[in-house]
Amino acid sequence: MNAPRFRVPLGLLASGAIGWAAYRRGSLSRSGVVGAMLVGTTIFASGGAAPSTLLITFFVSSSVLSRWKRERKRIATSEFAKGERRDLAQVLANGGVAAALVALGRARPDTPWLPAFVGAIATVNADTWSTEAGTLSRQPPRLITTGKVVTAGTSGGATPLGTAAAALGAAAIGVVATLVGRPQRGDGSVVTPTFDGRAGALPLATTAGLVGAFVDSLLGATVQARYRCPACGVPTERTRHRCGTPAVLIGGWRAIDNDAVNFLSSLCGAAVGWWWGQRSRHAG
């Protein structure tokens, strides 16, 4: 089924405007603006306003939280592989699965693409809220695998504050999905699906988001590449430390960086949503 023709130019215009504003505010790099336009236009052109609202909820809330108490978080985030501006790879890692699902929904509306989409967005929102809040925790994070205390900002580390923020971030997507996911039928064509009482958006988003965020932490603690600066002795996600010294791989797989972890956890959240939708369909 073809999307209405006006959606493509309108999606480009809207996502370009939002992306440019984010670039001016320091949230996106120039390549990140391109990524935002690709993801935003795909979602709006294929799915319309309802899925786009969830994407915007994620983007705006994550941008606001990243600027919240930025100075207090600067030390913890200084060893992240990338800076504060999200680039093309980061945008696609967070939004690529969601965009692909909405495109699938346009081509195959009989699939449970919408619950899967909600699961993917809930996951990246939960992970972002968890990261931003967790770096402010007064309690040191502990590795999700061993319970070992690690420095703030370490991939795979978890705090009670960060976990609570993950639950809130996932639930926030569920609340917005409930508000915008009402059935809209006009000429009898396939439209944006909604949720019934057995597959409510709030429990779906909360469950999928928390599962996805857990997978993100698990992958971060096990397979994500971890480095150490041989000169400073500081653990880092960067292949070259801020001091200019090439970092040494001390754990994980070199090919798995934070972008890969975000993509895989988003895929996991989508899988939970897909299963949820299938279960609801069979139950009905």
C-alpha positions as CSV (number, residue, x, y, z in Angstrom):
1,M,0.0,0.0,0.0
2,N,1.4,3.4,-1.0
3,A,1.7,6.2,1.6
4,P,-0.2,9.4,0.9
5,R,2.0,11.5,-1.4
6,F,2.0,14.5,0.9
7,R,3.6,12.5,3.8
8,V,7.0,12.2,2.2
9,P,7.7,16.0,1.7
10,L,5.9,16.8,5.0
11,G,8.0,14.2,6.8
12,L,11.2,15.6,5.3
13,L,10.2,19.1,6.2
14,A,9.2,18.3,9.8
15,S,12.1,16.0,10.6
16,G,14.5,18.4,8.9
17,A,13.3,21.3,11.1
18,I,13.4,19.2,14.2
19,G,16.9,17.9,13.3
20,W,18.2,21.4,12.6
21,A,16.9,22.7,15.9
22,A,18.6,19.8,17.6
23,Y,21.8,20.5,15.8
24,R,21.7,24.2,16.9
25,R,21.1,23.0,20.5
26,G,24.0,20.6,20.4
27,S,22.0,17.4,20.5
28,L,22.8,16.2,16.9
29,S,25.8,16.3,14.6
30,R,25.3,17.1,10.9
31,S,25.3,13.4,10.1
32,G,22.8,13.0,12.9
33,V,20.5,15.4,11.3
34,V,20.6,13.3,8.1
35,G,19.8,10.2,10.2
36,A,16.9,12.0,11.9
37,M,15.5,12.9,8.5
38,L,15.8,9.3,7.3
39,V,14.1,7.8,10.4
40,G,11.6,10.5,10.8
41,T,10.5,10.6,7.2
42,T,10.2,6.8,7.0
43,I,8.1,6.6,10.1
44,F,5.8,9.5,9.1
45,A,5.4,8.5,5.5
46,S,4.7,4.9,6.3
47,G,2.8,5.2,9.6
48,G,1.4,8.7,9.9
49,A,1.1,10.9,13.0
50,A,0.7,8.2,15.8
51,P,4.0,6.4,15.4
52,S,5.7,9.7,14.7
53,T,4.5,11.1,18.0
54,L,6.2,8.2,19.9
55,L,9.4,8.9,18.0
56,I,9.2,12.6,18.9
57,T,8.5,11.7,22.5
58,F,11.7,9.7,22.7
59,F,13.8,12.3,20.9
60,V,12.6,15.3,22.9
61,S,12.7,13.6,26.3
62,S,16.2,12.1,25.7
63,S,17.5,15.5,24.5
64,V,16.1,17.3,27.5
65,L,17.5,14.7,29.9
66,S,20.9,14.8,28.3
67,R,21.1,18.5,29.1
68,W,19.7,18.1,32.6
69,K,22.5,18.7,35.1
70,R,25.0,18.3,32.3
71,E,27.9,19.6,34.4
72,R,27.4,17.0,37.1
73,K,27.3,14.2,34.4
74,R,30.3,15.5,32.4
75,I,32.9,13.4,34.2
76,A,30.9,10.2,34.0
77,T,30.1,10.7,30.3
78,S,33.6,11.9,29.3
79,E,34.7,8.3,28.6
80,F,31.7,7.4,26.4
81,A,32.8,6.5,22.9
82,K,31.1,9.6,21.4
83,G,30.3,13.1,22.5
84,E,27.0,14.7,23.4
85,R,26.0,15.2,19.7
86,R,24.4,12.0,18.3
87,D,25.7,11.1,14.9
88,L,24.2,9.1,12.0
89,A,25.2,5.7,13.5
90,Q,23.7,6.6,16.9
91,V,20.4,7.8,15.3
92,L,20.1,4.6,13.2
93,A,21.1,2.4,16.1
94,N,18.2,3.9,18.2
95,G,15.6,4.5,15.5
96,G,16.5,2.1,12.7
97,V,14.5,-0.9,14.0
98,A,11.5,1.3,14.7
99,A,11.6,2.8,11.2
100,A,11.9,-0.7,9.6
101,L,8.9,-1.9,11.5
102,V,6.7,0.9,10.4
103,A,7.7,0.4,6.8
104,L,6.9,-3.3,7.3
105,G,3.5,-2.3,8.7
106,R,2.8,-0.3,5.5
107,A,3.6,-3.3,3.3
108,R,2.2,-6.0,5.6
109,P,-0.4,-4.5,7.9
110,D,-1.5,-8.0,9.0
111,T,1.7,-8.4,11.1
112,P,2.0,-7.2,14.7
113,W,4.3,-4.4,13.6
114,L,2.7,-1.8,16.0
115,P,3.3,-3.7,19.3
116,A,6.9,-4.4,18.0
117,F,7.4,-0.7,17.2
118,V,6.2,0.3,20.6
119,G,8.6,-2.2,22.1
120,A,11.5,-0.9,20.2
121,I,10.8,2.8,21.1
122,A,10.1,1.9,24.7
123,T,13.5,0.1,24.9
124,V,15.6,3.0,23.5
125,N,13.7,5.5,25.7
126,A,14.1,3.3,28.8
127,D,17.8,2.9,28.1
128,T,18.3,6.7,27.6
129,W,16.4,7.6,30.7
130,S,18.3,5.0,32.7
131,T,21.7,6.3,31.4
132,E,21.0,9.9,32.1
133,A,19.6,9.4,35.5
134,G,22.0,6.6,36.5
135,T,25.0,8.9,36.0
136,L,23.6,11.2,38.7
137,S,23.1,8.4,41.2
138,R,24.8,8.8,44.6
139,Q,25.1,5.1,44.8
140,P,27.9,3.6,42.7
141,P,26.7,1.4,39.8
142,R,27.3,-2.3,40.0
143,L,27.9,-4.6,37.0
144,I,24.7,-6.4,36.2
145,T,26.6,-9.7,35.8
146,T,28.8,-9.8,38.9
147,G,27.6,-7.1,41.2
148,K,31.1,-5.6,41.2
149,V,31.2,-1.8,41.9
150,V,32.2,0.2,38.8
151,T,32.7,3.8,38.0
152,A,29.7,5.9,36.8
153,G,29.1,5.6,33.1
154,T,30.5,2.1,32.8
155,S,28.5,0.0,30.3
156,G,26.7,-2.8,32.0
157,G,26.6,-0.9,35.3
158,A,23.2,-0.5,37.0
159,T,21.9,1.6,39.9
160,P,18.4,1.6,41.6
161,L,17.9,5.2,40.3
162,G,18.8,4.2,36.8
163,T,16.5,1.1,36.9
164,A,13.6,3.2,38.2
165,A,14.3,5.7,35.4
166,A,14.2,2.9,32.8
167,A,10.8,1.8,34.1
168,L,9.5,5.3,33.9
169,G,11.0,5.9,30.4
170,A,9.3,2.7,29.1
171,A,6.0,3.5,30.8
172,A,6.1,7.0,29.3
173,I,6.0,5.5,25.8
174,G,3.1,3.3,26.9
175,V,1.1,6.3,28.1
176,V,1.7,8.3,24.9
177,A,0.9,5.2,22.8
178,T,-2.4,4.8,24.7
179,L,-3.3,8.4,24.0
180,V,-2.5,8.4,20.3
181,G,-3.3,4.8,19.4
182,R,-7.0,5.3,18.9
183,P,-8.6,3.6,15.9
184,Q,-9.2,5.9,13.0
185,R,-11.2,4.5,10.1
186,G,-12.3,6.5,7.1
187,D,-12.7,5.0,3.7
188,G,-12.2,1.4,4.8
189,S,-8.5,1.2,4.1
190,V,-6.1,-0.2,6.6
191,V,-5.3,2.3,9.3
192,T,-3.1,2.7,12.3
193,P,-4.0,-0.2,14.6
194,T,-4.9,0.3,18.2
195,F,-4.6,-1.8,21.4
196,D,-7.4,-3.7,23.1
197,G,-7.7,-4.6,26.7
198,R,-5.6,-7.7,26.4
199,A,-2.7,-6.0,24.8
200,G,-2.7,-2.6,26.4
201,A,0.1,-0.2,25.4
202,L,1.2,0.6,29.0
203,P,2.0,-2.9,30.1
204,L,3.4,-3.8,26.7
205,A,5.8,-0.8,26.6
206,T,6.8,-1.2,30.2
207,T,7.6,-4.9,29.8
208,A,9.3,-4.6,26.5
209,G,11.3,-1.5,27.5
210,L,12.6,-3.1,30.7
211,V,13.5,-6.3,28.9
212,G,15.3,-4.4,26.2
213,A,17.1,-2.2,28.8
214,F,18.2,-5.3,30.7
215,V,19.6,-6.8,27.5
216,D,21.4,-3.5,26.8
217,S,23.1,-3.7,30.2
218,L,23.9,-7.4,29.8
219,L,25.5,-6.9,26.4
220,G,27.3,-3.9,27.7
221,A,28.8,-5.9,30.5
222,T,29.7,-8.9,28.4
223,V,30.3,-8.4,24.7
224,Q,30.7,-4.7,24.2
225,A,34.2,-3.6,23.6
226,R,35.9,-2.2,26.7
227,Y,39.2,-0.4,26.6
228,R,41.8,1.0,28.9
229,C,44.3,3.8,28.4
230,P,47.8,2.4,29.0
231,A,49.1,5.8,29.8
232,C,46.4,7.0,32.3
233,G,45.1,3.6,33.4
234,V,41.5,4.9,32.8
235,P,38.8,2.6,31.5
236,T,37.0,4.0,28.5
237,E,34.8,3.2,25.5
238,R,37.0,5.1,23.2
239,T,39.5,3.4,20.9
240,R,41.8,6.5,21.4
241,H,41.7,8.0,24.9
242,R,41.1,11.8,25.4
243,C,44.8,12.2,26.2
244,G,45.6,11.0,22.7
245,T,46.9,7.6,23.6
246,P,45.6,4.6,21.6
247,A,43.5,2.5,24.1
248,V,44.0,-1.2,24.6
249,L,41.1,-3.7,24.4
250,I,40.6,-5.3,27.8
251,G,37.3,-7.1,27.3
252,G,34.4,-7.7,24.9
253,W,34.5,-7.8,21.1
254,R,36.1,-5.1,19.2
255,A,33.3,-5.1,16.6
256,I,30.6,-4.5,19.2
257,D,30.4,-0.9,20.3
258,N,27.7,1.0,22.0
259,D,25.8,1.6,18.8
260,A,25.7,-2.1,18.1
261,V,24.4,-2.8,21.6
262,N,21.7,-0.2,21.3
263,F,20.6,-1.7,18.0
264,L,20.5,-5.2,19.4
265,S,18.6,-4.2,22.5
266,S,16.1,-2.3,20.4
267,L,15.7,-5.4,18.3
268,C,15.1,-7.4,21.5
269,G,12.4,-4.9,22.7
270,A,10.8,-5.2,19.3
271,A,10.8,-9.0,19.5
272,V,9.0,-8.8,22.9
273,G,6.4,-6.5,21.3
274,W,6.0,-8.8,18.3
275,W,5.4,-11.8,20.6
276,W,3.0,-9.7,22.7
277,G,1.0,-8.8,19.6
278,Q,0.9,-12.4,18.4
279,R,-0.2,-13.6,21.8
280,S,-3.0,-11.1,21.9
281,R,-4.1,-12.1,18.4
282,H,-4.3,-15.7,19.3
283,A,-6.1,-15.0,22.6
284,G,-8.7,-13.0,20.7
